[in-house]
């Protein structure tokens, strides 16, 4: 079940249910009612908390039987869609190709793509391409719940094609080329962070992997902007992501959701985005960092 942008407290989750990747903020286990939240965005240290797809695979390996559970999600990305695939197809949990997928998707999502992976991971871009194309075209956030479900099913089918060896190298190379390029530079701050405009969600990770340690990425849809605030890891100083998210949330005229995330990455409310303009965000971020520098 996909409810676009919805976030609920763990206590509101019904029995025999699984919440994925931010539907409930933080990882939780309720053994008595068979309720589980697999999340790594809030209520945890992102560096030490495994991604949702890794949590799901470990749960399956250690005894979770997903039959007759209701699965809840609020967004479509590789971490979520891959987790749904595993819950629907637990028979593949030990498949070598699935293990590689979990490893690659997990590191990319946990560290916003900043973690340097050895080898070729272009196939991950091919798997998630339908969602990324929708984001870049500007209609992703206009999609309804049923369309989100269809998107997850399309991504699941690509995962199955990859497992079965039916994805051609040409398709994978073409998808990688379509999804990657240089984002448009917007501004550089004297406080050591940079802002970029790009609708490609993985550009955040690309920037971090190229040595940009503190990044704000955004894209615009209609009268709103959608932001990602990220630093390469918990070891990057002078860019306190949770504090920045709190300040931005407090000043955002859009009150249908709060800015949220974890210790290294977060962003504007899903799916609404923010009414703050990029210059407003830059001003708020600089103000917070200036205040901390004065302490």
N, C-alpha and C positions, 0 to 999 in steps of 0.2 A: 504494500500500500504506500503510495507516494502522496504526500501533502506538501506541495511546493512551499518552501520557506518556513514551514511550521516547526516550532520548538516547544516541547512540553517538559515539565518536571518529571523526574523518574517515577514519582509516586502516582502520576496520572497514567502511566503505561499499564495496559490491561494484562492479566495473567497470560502466560504462554505467548510471550511476544518478544521480539528482538528489535531494538532501535539502532539504527546505523548512522554513524558519521555526523553527529550534530543534531539529530532529531531530539535526542536528550543530550544535554551538555555535560559531558564527563562519562567515564567508564563506571558502570555499576553492575552488581550481581545480586539478585534476589532469588535465592535458591528455593525458598518456600513457595513462591508464586510463579516460579520459572520465568522470571523477567530479566532481560539482559540488555545493557547498553554497551555497545562496542563503539567507542569514541576516543579521540585523542586531541580534541580541540580545547576543552575547558576542564577545570578540576584536575589537572595533571601537569607534569613537566614533560613537554613535548619531546625533548631530547631522549628521555628515558621511557616514554610510552609508545608502544608499537602502534602502527597504523591500524585502521579499522580492518582492512583485508587480512593483515597478519593476526590480529586478535581473533577474527572469525576462523581462520585456518587452524590456529592453535586450539580453539574451543572444539572444533570438529575432531581434531586429532586426539583430544583429551576427553571425549565422551559426549559432546553435545549431539543430540539427534534432532535435526531441524524439522522433521515431519510434524505437521499440525501446529506449527508456530506461525504467527502473523508477523511479518517483517515490515518495519516502518522506516521510511527515508524521506528526506526533504530536498534533495538535490541530486544531480546526475554528474558524477565524475568517475574516474577510473577506480578509485578506492571503493566507492559505493557500489557501482555496477559489478566490479569484480567480486565484492562480498556477496551480492545477491546471487551471482553465478555459483559461487561455492555452496551457498545454502540450498540452492536448487539442485546442484549436482555434486553432492558430497562424495560420490564415487570417484571423482577426479582429484580428491584432496592430496593423494600421494603421487599423482602423475608428475614426472620430471618437468614437463613444460609448464604445468601449473605452479610448481614450486618456484620456477624461474620467474614466472609472471608475478607471483606474490612478493618475491624478493624485490624485483624491479619497481613494481607499483608501490610497494610499501616504503621503500627508501625515497622514491620521488615525492610521495605524498607527505611523509613524516617530516622531511627536510625541505619541502617546497621546491624540490629539484636541485637544491644546492649541493647535495651529497654527490661526489664524483663517482659514477658507476663505471667499472671497467667493462669492455666489450661493447657490443652493438645492441641498443635498446630502441631502435627506430620503430619496431613493431608496436611498442606501447602507444606511440602517436597514431598509428594506423587503427588500433583498437578503439581509441577514444575520439577519433576524428569526427564522427557525427555530432557529438556534443560541442566540440571545439569550433566546428564550422558554424553551428547554430549561434554560438556566442559571438563569433566574429561578424556574422551577418546581422546581428542586432536583434534577432527574434527569440533568442533562448529564453529571456525573462518574460516574454509574452506568451509562452507555451503554458497550457493547462496541465493538470495532474495526469490526465490520460495520455497526453503527448509525452510527458516525462516517463511514464511507464513504457510507452512504445520505444523511446530512446534507449532506455535500459535494456529492453529486449533486443534491439539492434546491436548494442555493444556486446551483450551476451553471445549473440550469434557470431560476432567477430572473434570473441575469445574461443568459441568452439571451433571455428575455422582454423585459428592459429594452432590449437591443440592437435587438430587432425591433419595439419600440414597443407591446408588448402589455400592459405594466403600466399600470394606470389610475392617474390622479392621486388618486382616492379611496382606492385600496389603499395607496398610498405615504403619504398623510396619516394614515390610520388606523394604519399600522405605526409611524410616527414618534410618534404620540400614545401608543400602547401602551408604547413602549420608554423614554419620557422622563418624568421627574418629579423631584421633589426626593428625594435619598437621605436616609436618617435620620441626623442628626448624632449622633456618638458622643462625641467628646472633642476638645478643643483644647489643645495643649501650649504651655507658656511658651517653648518653643524654636522656635516659628514654624511648626509643622506641624499638620495636622488629620487626624483619623480619621473615616471615614464607613462606615456599614453599608449595602451595596446589592449585590444580585445582578446588577445591570445593568453589564456590563463597560465599556460606553461612558460610564458615569457618571464614571469617572476622568478622561476627556478633557473631559467637560462641566464638571467642577469646575475643572480647570486652565484651561480657556478662559474661565472666569468670574473668574479672578484668584487662585484658590487655588494658590499656587506649589509647596507641598510637601504631598503627600497620601498617606495610607494608606487603602485601601478594602478591605473584607472582606465575605464572606458565609459563612453557616454551613450545612453539610450533615452531618447526623448528629453524630458527635463531633468533627468536624474543621472548621477554618476555612480559607478560601481568601483569600489576601491579594495585593494589588497595592501596591507601593511605588513612588511616582513623584514626579518634580519636572518642572517645565515645560520645562526645557532644561538643557544643560550650563553655562549662564550663571547659573543659580540657585545661589547659594552656601549653605553651612551645611546641606546635606542630601546627604551622600555615599552615593548609592544602593548602589554595589558594597560598600562597607564595612558598611552596614546589613544587606545580604543575607548577607554572611559571618557577622556576629555572630548573626543570627537563625537561620541554618543550624546554627551550632555549638551553639545552646541548644535546638533543636527536638527533642523526643523522637521524632518521626517521622523515621526514618533511611532510608526507601526512596528518597529523592531529596534533592537539595540545593536550597536557595533559589538562584535564578539570574536572570540578566537582563543588561542593559547599563548604560551610564553614567547613564541617566535613568529607566529603568523596569525593574522585575523583580518577582518574587513567590515565593510558596511553591511547593513541588514540584507539577508536573502528573503525574497528575490527583489525587494523594493529598491535597493540602492539608497543613495543619499541625495539630499537637496543641497548639500554643501558643494560649492564649486572648487576646482583644484586649488585656486589661490587661497580660498578659505582654509582648506586642509593644510596647505603649506604653512600658512600663518599660525594655525593651532599647533602643528607639530613643532615649529621653530620656537613658539612660546613655551611649550613644555620643556624642550631641551635647554632653552636659555635659563629657565627656572632651576633646572637640575644642575646646570653648570655653575650657578651662583651659590650653591650650597657648599 
